[in-house]
Amino acid sequence: MIDSNSDNFERSQELALRPKSLGEFVGQKRVADQLDLLLSAARNRNAPADHVLLSGPPGLGKTTLAMIIASEMSAPIRITSGPAIQHAGDLASILSSLVEGEILFLDEIHRMSRPAEELLYLAMEDFRVDVIVGKGAGATAIPLELPHFTLVGATTRAGLLPSPLRDRFGFTAQLDFYEDSEISVIVKRSADLMGIEIDKAAIEELGSRSRGTPRVANRLLRRVRDYAQVHSNGKVSAKEAKAALAMYEVDAIGLDRLDLGVLEALVKRFNGGPVGISTLAMAIGEESETIESLAEPFLVRMGFISRTPRGRVATPAGFEHLGMKAPIGAQNLAQNQIGLFDTPASDA
């Protein structure tokens, strides 16, 4: 039987792991400094901050930064997501219920419907929306004034945002993967907050296997804690950390089952590619979006795969990581790559 009190305590611990201010936020120094300037200036003017767009792979702190913005501005925050807003009326209902200075956090903003997106243009720029009353030739637009609010948009696919929407944000930040040393600081902070006894070697082990992502680091920390509680006295040493990570199939540099599945399919089934993302997704039984948002950014960052106009290709480093020798011509294919957030051919 599950103890509800214990479950509530665990959830409260997870919430406590999120930094509450920019001073507590570890990493992303450039973004944090720019945000600090933006928010300090807004507070000095006693006005809401400009709209903010946060982009980058999942787990890097976009939601945390949105909550920090609300905390720094001493403002309430409303949280929703792009997929939840399928009609302009859904968005109009949310906007009309905001209060002066409120933060509206819109996660996965690139997945919002087009009618709602067009309504958002006017709301962001003029702080009003036009409510359509009636249908057909007798329909009339009634302007509805909105309180001044701050929209914080988050996206993992900045390239999918139309220019008119992107240009209406006063500040745009691209979040990057964290350094291992920064992840180690986050692991130590999280361990202290959760009351986990962990030594320096174990912290460094987790830091090097967390893919430069705080969310992954905190998840692995909880699993390592579980292993230490069951198999030892609860103290996490490097030995327990390595054993736990091996059990959960996280390799020495942080590749998990999904990452290795993508890399192995590309190398072993398709001889290094090029191969289209939809074909690659079918080969490993995953959705294309899952590969593009979860596995691909880290594999590209590590230099194991490249995105080319003809599809995805494995680099010589990718072959080497699997203990294989790259075929002749693999280097030339990998060099013909495009940007991580550009859109290559969907299939090849």
N, C-alpha and C positions, 0 to 999 in steps of 0.2 A: 504493500500500500504506500502511495506517495504522500509524504508529509507536506501539506500545503504551506505550512510556515517555512519549511526549508526551501520549498520552491520559490516562494516570494522573496526570501533572503537572497537566493541565487540571482533572481532577476534584478533586485536592487543593487547587487554587486556589479552586474553587467552595466547597468545605467551609470553607476559611479565611476566606471572606467573612462567615460567620456570627459575630456577636459571642459571646464566651465568658462574659461577665459583664454584670450590669446597668449597671456603669460604662461599658462599651463600647457599650451599646444606645442608638441614636439615636432620638429621638422618643418618642411615647407616654408623656410624662413623668408624667402622672397615674397611669397603670397601673404604670409602673416604680417610682414612689415607694410606691404601695400594696403592690406585691409585695415591695419591699425591706423594708418594715416587717413583713410577714407572715413572710418567711423569716428575718429577724434574730431575731424573737421565738421562732420554732421552734428556731433554733440555740441560743438562750440557755436554752431549756427542755430542750435535748438530746432533742428529740422530732421525729417526722416533721411536715411542714407539713400544714395543712388541705388538703382537696381543692380544686382550682382549675379553673374553667371559663373558657375564653377563646373569645370569639365575635367575629365580624367577617368581612368579605369576604376572599377568598383573597389571599395574598401580603403580608399586613401584619405577619407575624412570630410567628404562633401557635406553629409548630413550633420556631422559634428560642427563644422564651420558655420553652417546655417544657424544652429542652436547658439553658438558663441556670438554670432552677430546679434541675435535677439537679446542675449544676456548683456552684451556690451552696450546695447542701445536701451536697455531696461524696457523692452517692448514685448508684448505677447507674440507668440508664433503660431501660425496655422499651417499644418502639414498636409499635403495631398500629393498626388502623382499624375503624370501625363495620361497614363492608361485609364485612370478613373474619370477623366474629363473627356467624354465622347461627344458632348453636345455643347453648343454655345450657352444654352440655358444653365448647364451645370456650372460653368465658370461664372456666369453672371450672378448666380445665387451665392457663390462663395465670395465674390468681390463685393457685392452689396452688403454683406454682413461683416465686413472688416471694420475695424475702428482706426482712428487716426494713429499713424505711426506703426501699425501692426506689420509684422514680417509674414509674408506668404511664401512658404517653401514649397516649390513645385519640383518634385523629383522626376527624373526621366522625362524632362520637358520636351524632348524631341519626339516623344510618342503621343503627344496631344493631337486631337483631331484638328483638321484644317479650319473648320468654322470657328472653333474655340480659339485657335491661334490668331485668327484675324480679329476677333473681338479683343484679344489681349493687347494688340498693337495700340488701340485707342486708349485702353485702360492704363497702360504703362506711360504713355506720352501725355495724355490730357486728363487723366484720372476721371474718366467718365465712360459709360457704356450706353449704347443705344438699344433700348428694349423695343422689339417689334410687337405691335399690338394689331391683331387682325390678320387676315390672309388675303392674298391676291391683290387686286387693284385697290382695295380699301385699306390695305395695311398701312400703318403709320409708325414712325420711329419716335419714341419718346426718350430724350436724353436723361440719363440718371447720373447725377454727380456722385463721385466716389471720394472717400477720405484719402489723404496722401498716405500711401503704403510703400513698403519696400519689397519688391519681388526678388527672391533668391531662387534662381533656377539651377538645377544640377543635371548633368548629362554625361553619359559615357560615350556618346557619339556626337561630338560637336559638329562634325561635318554634315550631319543630317539636319541641322537647324537652318532654316531659310535666312538669308541675309537681313531682310526687314526686321525679323525678330532679334537676331543677334546684335544688330546695330543699336537697338533700343536699350541695351544694358550699358550702364555707366561704367561698369568695371567688369572685366573678364579675366578669370584666373585659370590657368592650366596646372592641375596638380600632377606632380611627378612621383615616381616610385621613391621610397625612402632608402637612405644608406643603411647598411647593416648596423652601424654604430647608433643611428637614430632609433632603429627598431629595438636594439638592446636596451636603450633608455626607456622606451615604451613598455617593454616586457618587465623591466625592473619596477616601474611605476605601477603597472597592473598587478604584479605579484604582491607588492606591498599593500595595495588596496584590498586584495582578495585574501590577505593573510597567508600567502604561500611562502614557505621557506625554500629558497632556491639559491644555488651557488653561482658564482660568476661564470664558470665554464658552461653551465647549463643555459644561462642567459645568452651567452655568445652563440651557443649551438642553435637556440631558437632564433636568434637574430639573423643567423646566416641562412636559415631554412624558411623564412617567412615571406619570401618573394618580394621584399620591400614593401609589404602591405600590412598596416596595423591591424586590420580586421583578421587577417590570417594569423598574425602573431598572437593575438588574444585568444583565438580559437585553439591554436596549438598549445598554448599555455594551459588552458583548461583540460585538454586531453592528457597532457604530461602530468598535470596535478592528479588526475584520476588514476593514472598508472602508478604514480608514486604512492598514493594512498592504499592501493590494492596490493602492490608487490613489495613495498618497503615500509619505512616508518613515516612516510609522508613528506620527507625532505627530498627535494628534487636536485639530483646531481647530474653531471654530464652523462653518466652511465644510464640512469633512468630516462633521461631526455632522449638519448639515442635509441634506446630500446622501444620507447613509446612511439617515436616518429617512424621507426621501422615497421611497427605494427600497423600504423595508419598509412603506410605506403607513401611516405614523404621522403624523397631521396636527399642526397647530401647538399644539393643546392636549392632545394625547395620545390622541385617538380613533383606534382601529385599524380594520381591515376589518370585524370583528364589530360594533363599536360603530356604525360608519357604516352597516352593513347594517341593523341594527335601526332606527336613526333614519330612514334613507331609506325603508325599508318602511313605517314608521308614517306618515311624512309624505306620500310620493308614492303609495303603493298604497292607503292607507286614509284619506287626507285628514286625518291627524292623530288618527284614532281617535274614540271608544274601540274597542279591539280586544283580544280575549282573548289570553293568553300562548301558548296552544297554536296558535292561528291565526297569530300573529306568528312563532312558531317554524317552522311549515310554510312560511311565505312566504319565509323566508331559508334553509331547509334545515338548521336547527340543532335541537338538543334544547331543550326548555323550560328544563330545569335549567341548561344552559349559559348561556342568556340571563339567567336569574335570578341566577346566581352570579358571572358574569364581566362581562357588559355592563351590566346594569341598575343595579347600585349606583353606578357612576361616572356614568352618564347621569342618574340621579336627583340625584346630588350636584351635578352641573353645572347642574341645572335645565332639562334638555332634554326630559325626559319625566316624567310623573306616573303614579302607580298609583292608580286610582279603583275604587270598587265595581263599575263596569261594564267595567273593563279598563284597558289602558294608553292614555294620550293624550300627544300631543306638545304641548309648551308653545310660546308665541310665540318663546322663545329658541331652541328646537330648530329651528323653521322658519327663523329668522334665521341660524343657523349654517350651514344649507344654502343660504343666499342666496335664501330664499323668504319670501313674506309670509303670515302666519298668517291663516286664515279667521276671519270674525266668530264669536265664541262660543268660540274656542279658550281664551281666558284663563279663562272661567267653568268650562269643563270641567276645566282643569288645577288650579283652586283646590279642586275637590271631591276631594282626594287623601287617601290613607291612608298609614300609616307604611311605611317601606321594608321592615321585617321582619314586617309584618302579611300576611295572606293575602287578596288580593282574589279576585274570581270567576276561576275557571280559564279561562273562555272567555266571550266576549261577542259 
